[in-house]
Amino acid sequence: MSDHSHAPDDIRARIANPPGRGLLRDMIYGGIDGSVTTFAIVAGVAGAGLSPVIIIALGLANVLADGFSMAAGNYSGTKAERDNIVRIRRIEERHIERYPEGERNEVREILRIKGLEGQVLEDATDAITARRETWIDLMLEGEYGLSGQDPHPLRAAFATFGAFMLAGMIPLLPFIFAVGTQAFAWSAGMTLAVFFGIGTAKSIWSLAPWWRSGLETLAIGGVAAALAYGVGTLFHP
């Protein structure tokens, strides 16, 4: 993780505008699924010994239809997550109106668990409950385990679709450009490289070494591709 400034102004600006969940999960999810599903079609059709034209047609159909389906699903799921946060926020607003002392006790308990005690605990409880939004944000985190940052459904959908399209087209390129009898070998090699590349990129945001993260993703994609190719060979004339 890169270092950041600890100057007072920089700290205030950074804490006031947290990045939230971000789009990493959506891009990794879309990229891996795009590579796996498209190459699964390529491997299955190639295993059955069918025409490269069929591979291209089915592959393009998968990239567009399945990519859109995944984006729509991610949009719906992220929107449901955001709607749930809004719903719980309204519940807490109502509880604060009806049961202010009980809600203050909940704030006090959350802060006690965080290590505050004595007069410091009472002063902190008074300070937080003096501001309605701060009060609700703390309840979202401490009582429900939710972030105060609402997710963005459209951004999540576009990130998933873009990553799916980009990674999903890779297995089709050797067939589109008519590499010849080696098209499947090229497709397999390029797809495995994409798996490894996605895993390597993912390691930037994790504690795992780049090579271990790359090999893990490569293994997942490789197993899926092998299964698809094996099924396809069952229908080879």
Secondary structure, 3 states (H helix, E strand, C coil): CCCCCCCHHHHHHHHHCCCCCCCHHHHHHHHHHHHHHHHHHHHHHHHCCCCHHHHHHHHHHHHHHHHHHHHHHHHHHHHHHHHHHHHHHHHHHHHHHHCHHHHHHHHHHHHHHCCCCHHHHHHHHHHHHCCHHHHHHHHHHHHHCCCCCCCCHHHHHHHHHHHHHHHHHHHHHHHHCCCCCCHHHHHHHHHHHHHHHHHHHHHHHCCCCHHHHHHHHHHHHHHHHHHHHHHHHCCCC
